[in-house]
Amino acid sequence: MKRYRLFLRLASVPLSIMLFLSMLPAFAAAQAAADKKVRIPVLNYHSITVDPGNRATITPEKFEEQMMYLAENGYTTLSLQQFTDVLEGKESAPDKPVLLTFDDGYADNYTHAYPLLKKLGFRATLFMSPGMVEDGYFLNWEQVAEMHEAGWDIQPHGMTHPHLPRLNKEKQLHEITEARHLIEQKLGTTADIFCYPYGEFNNTTLSILKDHGFRYAFTIDQGVTTPAQSALKLKRIFVNGEEALDKWKFKLEKW
């Protein structure tokens, strides 16, 4: 009898393993389906000014119109931590997630974007080039620190906003790592998410980011972000300041 019971126990082990293995495709399919449903619009802003001079600039009135649309239509602005947690499956996405990003660190971000987003309780991410601080046209460290204290995520955009592929490895390394170092030193935060200046990168850039522990990087390739995208090649939606609200809404909701 004891031998028979032992035989039953041993026989049940392969059966349980086979059952587990047979369920793996279903688990994988469910995960793939969940990944397909996760789509996060990452809005890419630059300068907000009363006198826009190109497509990358937007008037304060148009910017407020867009932010009010988000507020009145149930959108949830994400912090970078929430954004990465959703991508990694550590957190469920809200019904209407959106990540607000601002490139370069223009002083008018403090004047026009910061007060409105604070009033609405919105989160945002600033990709700044520390080497351009204090020249009058860009944010100074005091302003950046205030925005960070209010909940803005501050991340590197190169030291001087260069065309990275035109630089050798040594210069690229300096542009990338020194920008991170200064932000972390000045703000006491972790700055391991990069944004490519001009959206440009090459294999050297990617190698530097990987070797120095950068978790994600944003391009200017157009589209919503999904978990299926390469971590160092995330897409965004460029906000064209010359376009009407309906075109902006289409990109936000239909892409």
Secondary structure, DSSP 8 states (H G I E B T S, - for coil): -HHHHHHHHHHHHHHHHHHHHHHHHHHHHHHHHHHHH--B-EEEE-EE-SS--STTEE-HHHHHHHHHHHHHTT-EE--HHHHHHHHTTSS---SSEEEEEEEETBHHIIIIIHHHHHHHT---EEEE-GGGTTSSSB--HHHHHHHHHTT-EEEE--SS---GGGS-HHHHHHHHHHHHHHHHHHH-S---EEE-GGG---HHHHHHHHHTT--EEEEEEES-B-TTS-TTSEEEEE--TTS-HHHHHHHHHH-
